[in-house]
Amino acid sequence: MNTPENAHTDPLDIAAAWAGDGRQIALATVVETWGSAPRQAGSQLVIDAEGNFEGSVSGGCVEGAVIAEAVDVITSAKPRMLEFGVADETAWRVGLSCGGRIKVFVEPLA
């Protein structure tokens, strides 16, 4: 759902619009990076309950895993801290082989 015409739109603006439309949403934010991480701390991704998303937390490396976790966060209404890195088997499976590690906080938004 990440389209070129709105690729530079702030995920927080999109989150506000989606919430205004009555969508259940979660916000994923990079809170820490180490090494050669693809996105810096503060990068964000907004996700709705159907898995639609805008923004980026890893330049595509781990977005799929973050989106899946975000849908669970929306359902449970409980925030979650995620970590991905090259030493983590999950990171290789989802494509984070760039040599860095990232920590992503995923929270439901009312």
Buried (B, 14 or more C-beta within 10 A) or exposed (E): EEEEEEEEBEBBEBBBBBBEEEBBBBBBBBBEBEEEBBBEEEBBBBBBBEEBBBBBBBBEBBBBBBBEBBBEBBEEEEEBEBBBBBEEEEBEEBBBEBEBBBBBBBBBBE
